[in-house]
């Protein structure tokens, strides 16, 4: 148990210099059937802004998501309230194999559309109580049932489309995930998912604070002082 806790702290400590430490970081995995990625799994986050840490699974299959005090990637409670505008149903494909972290993330998710999917339809998630600032948001859109399915992801008014195939390489932007950069200035983040074609699904998302000039300056200054002490 101690090694797990140390790993979580280490992962967050490594990632922290590349982010605005006043902002909030979350990693959410929709669907519990295929498991959850490990604590050191950074998904499609980039090397210059890696996001490892705890992946949460909102276990509310068949119900509305309504969580106060959402836990961040360090498993610490925040003031963020996550809720959905309708009841959600998880679906999965047990036939998908490969890397267990990738499978845990992309082999299950929210049912969005398609006549044969129960509980299907557009979904809007809101996160209220966010710290204002700039964020990169990665939404996972790998289609594990209908490989040609495409979904639109609209975040604070910006729309991108993902899906269309199930690639052998993970991750491919515009297929396995979309990437938004948004400014939160009213503590509210709104994410809407809707099927464009086929049987759409959403696997999960990551919210990654974008580093600010002040953060970069502080990190640079620490590096200079550290060098002088050595």
C-alpha positions as CSV (number, residue, x, y, z in Angstrom):
1,X,0.0,0.0,0.0
2,X,2.9,2.4,0.8
3,X,4.4,1.9,-2.7
4,X,1.0,2.8,-4.3
5,X,0.8,6.0,-2.3
6,X,4.4,6.8,-3.1
7,X,3.8,6.3,-6.8
8,X,0.8,8.7,-6.7
9,X,2.8,11.4,-5.0
10,X,5.8,10.9,-7.3
11,X,3.6,11.0,-10.4
12,X,2.1,14.2,-9.3
13,X,5.4,15.7,-8.3
14,X,6.9,15.0,-11.7
15,X,4.0,16.5,-13.5
16,X,3.5,19.5,-11.3
17,X,6.3,21.8,-12.6
18,X,4.7,21.8,-16.1
19,X,1.3,23.1,-14.8
20,X,-0.3,26.0,-13.1
21,X,-0.4,24.5,-9.5
22,X,-3.4,26.7,-8.6
23,X,-5.6,25.0,-11.2
24,X,-7.1,21.6,-11.0
25,X,-6.3,18.3,-12.8
26,X,-8.7,15.4,-13.3
27,X,-8.7,12.1,-15.1
28,X,-12.0,10.3,-15.5
29,X,-12.6,6.8,-17.0
30,X,-16.3,6.1,-17.9
31,X,-17.3,2.5,-17.6
32,X,-16.2,0.0,-15.0
33,X,-16.4,-3.3,-17.0
34,X,-12.9,-3.2,-18.4
35,X,-11.1,-1.9,-15.3
36,X,-9.3,1.4,-14.8
37,X,-5.9,2.6,-16.0
38,X,-2.9,2.4,-13.5
39,X,-1.9,5.5,-11.6
40,X,1.2,6.1,-13.8
41,X,-0.8,6.0,-17.1
42,X,-0.7,9.4,-18.7
43,X,-3.1,8.6,-21.7
44,X,-2.8,11.0,-24.6
45,X,-1.3,13.9,-22.6
46,X,1.8,15.3,-24.1
47,X,5.4,14.9,-22.8
48,X,5.6,18.6,-22.1
49,X,2.5,18.4,-20.0
50,X,2.2,14.8,-18.8
51,X,-0.7,13.9,-16.5
52,X,-0.3,10.7,-14.5
53,X,-2.2,10.1,-11.3
54,X,-5.5,8.6,-10.1
55,X,-8.2,7.7,-12.7
56,X,-11.7,7.9,-11.3
57,X,-14.7,5.9,-12.4
58,X,-18.0,7.5,-11.6
59,X,-19.9,4.3,-10.7
60,X,-23.4,5.5,-11.5
61,X,-24.6,3.1,-14.2
62,X,-28.2,3.9,-15.0
63,X,-28.3,7.0,-12.9
64,X,-27.5,10.7,-13.1
65,X,-23.9,11.7,-12.2
66,X,-24.0,14.1,-9.3
67,X,-20.8,14.4,-7.4
68,X,-19.7,17.1,-5.0
69,X,-16.1,17.4,-4.0
70,X,-14.7,15.6,-7.1
71,X,-11.4,14.0,-6.4
72,X,-8.4,15.2,-8.4
73,X,-5.5,13.1,-9.8
74,X,-3.8,13.1,-6.4
75,X,-7.0,11.6,-4.9
76,X,-7.7,14.9,-3.0
77,X,-11.2,16.4,-2.7
78,X,-11.8,19.7,-4.6
79,X,-14.7,22.2,-4.6
80,X,-15.8,20.9,-8.1
81,X,-19.3,19.6,-8.6
82,X,-19.6,17.2,-11.5
83,X,-23.1,16.4,-12.9
84,X,-24.8,15.0,-16.0
85,X,-28.1,16.2,-17.6
86,X,-29.5,12.6,-17.9
87,X,-29.0,9.1,-16.6
88,X,-26.0,7.4,-18.1
89,X,-25.5,3.8,-19.1
90,X,-22.1,2.1,-19.5
91,X,-21.3,-0.3,-22.4
92,X,-18.2,-2.4,-23.1
93,X,-16.6,-4.7,-25.5
94,X,-14.9,-7.6,-23.7
95,X,-13.3,-8.8,-27.0
96,X,-10.8,-6.0,-27.0
97,X,-7.3,-6.9,-25.8
98,X,-3.9,-5.4,-25.6
99,X,-2.2,-3.0,-23.1
100,X,-4.3,-3.2,-19.9
101,X,-4.2,0.5,-19.3
102,X,-5.4,1.3,-22.8
103,X,-8.1,-1.4,-22.6
104,X,-9.2,-0.1,-19.2
105,X,-9.8,3.3,-20.7
106,X,-11.1,2.7,-24.2
107,X,-13.0,-0.7,-24.1
108,X,-16.0,0.8,-22.2
109,X,-17.8,4.1,-21.9
110,X,-21.0,6.1,-22.1
111,X,-23.6,5.1,-24.7
112,X,-24.4,8.1,-26.8
113,X,-26.2,7.0,-29.9
114,X,-27.4,4.2,-32.1
115,X,-30.8,2.4,-32.2
116,X,-29.4,-0.8,-30.5
117,X,-27.8,1.1,-27.6
118,X,-29.8,1.4,-24.4
119,X,-29.9,4.8,-22.8
120,X,-28.5,6.5,-25.9
121,X,-28.7,10.2,-26.7
122,X,-26.6,13.3,-26.3
123,X,-25.0,14.0,-22.9
124,X,-24.0,17.3,-21.3
125,X,-21.6,17.2,-18.3
126,X,-20.9,20.3,-16.2
127,X,-18.1,20.9,-13.8
128,X,-19.0,23.8,-11.5
129,X,-16.5,25.3,-9.0
130,X,-13.5,25.1,-11.3
131,X,-10.5,27.3,-10.6
132,X,-10.4,29.9,-13.4
133,X,-7.6,29.6,-15.9
134,X,-6.6,27.8,-19.1
135,X,-7.0,24.1,-19.5
136,X,-6.3,21.5,-22.1
137,X,-9.1,18.9,-22.2
138,X,-8.6,15.5,-23.8
139,X,-11.8,13.6,-24.5
140,X,-11.5,9.9,-25.4
141,X,-13.7,8.9,-28.4
142,X,-12.4,5.4,-29.4
143,X,-15.3,3.5,-31.0
144,X,-15.2,0.0,-29.6
145,X,-18.6,-1.3,-30.8
146,X,-19.2,0.4,-34.1
147,X,-15.7,1.1,-35.5
148,X,-17.0,3.7,-37.9
149,X,-18.8,5.7,-35.2
150,X,-18.0,9.4,-34.9
151,X,-19.0,11.8,-32.1
152,X,-18.8,15.5,-31.6
153,X,-17.3,17.0,-28.5
154,X,-18.3,20.6,-27.6
155,X,-16.5,22.2,-24.7
156,X,-17.4,25.8,-23.7
157,X,-18.7,26.4,-27.3
158,X,-15.8,24.8,-29.2
159,X,-16.6,21.7,-31.2
160,X,-14.3,18.9,-32.5
161,X,-15.1,15.4,-33.8
162,X,-13.4,12.1,-32.9
163,X,-13.8,8.4,-33.8
164,X,-14.2,6.9,-37.2
165,X,-12.0,3.8,-36.8
166,X,-10.3,1.8,-34.1
167,X,-6.6,2.2,-34.8
168,X,-3.8,-0.2,-33.9
169,X,-1.8,2.7,-32.6
170,X,-2.8,4.6,-29.5
171,X,-3.3,7.5,-29.5
172,X,-4.4,9.3,-32.7
173,X,-5.8,12.7,-32.3
174,X,-9.2,13.1,-34.1
175,X,-9.8,9.3,-33.8
176,X,-9.1,8.0,-30.3
177,X,-9.5,11.5,-28.8
178,X,-10.1,15.2,-29.2
179,X,-8.1,18.0,-27.7
180,X,-9.5,21.3,-26.7
181,X,-7.8,24.3,-25.1
182,X,-10.3,26.5,-23.2
183,X,-10.4,29.4,-20.8
184,X,-12.5,29.0,-17.6
185,X,-13.4,32.5,-16.4
186,X,-16.7,31.8,-14.5
187,X,-15.8,28.6,-12.6
188,X,-17.9,26.6,-15.1
189,X,-16.9,24.0,-17.6
190,X,-19.6,22.5,-20.0
191,X,-18.9,19.4,-22.1
192,X,-21.5,18.1,-24.6
193,X,-21.2,14.8,-26.4
194,X,-23.3,13.8,-29.4
195,X,-23.2,11.1,-32.0
196,X,-22.4,12.2,-35.6
197,X,-22.7,8.8,-37.2
198,X,-23.0,5.2,-36.1
199,X,-23.1,4.1,-32.4
200,X,-21.2,6.8,-30.5
201,X,-19.5,6.4,-27.2
202,X,-17.3,8.4,-24.9
203,X,-14.5,6.6,-23.0
204,X,-13.4,9.3,-20.5
205,X,-11.6,12.6,-20.3
206,X,-8.6,14.4,-18.8
207,X,-8.6,18.0,-17.6
208,X,-5.0,19.4,-17.7
209,X,-4.0,22.8,-16.4
210,X,-2.0,24.8,-18.9
211,X,1.2,26.3,-17.5
212,X,1.1,30.1,-17.0
213,X,4.1,32.4,-17.5
214,X,4.2,32.9,-13.7
215,X,4.5,29.2,-13.1
216,X,7.2,28.8,-15.7
217,X,9.1,31.7,-14.2
218,X,8.9,30.2,-10.7
219,X,10.1,26.8,-12.0
220,X,13.0,28.5,-13.9
221,X,14.0,30.5,-10.8
222,X,14.0,27.4,-8.6
223,X,16.2,25.7,-11.2
224,X,18.7,28.6,-11.1
225,X,18.9,28.7,-7.3
226,X,19.3,24.9,-7.2
227,X,22.2,25.1,-9.7
228,X,24.0,27.8,-7.6
229,X,23.6,25.7,-4.4
230,X,25.3,22.8,-6.2
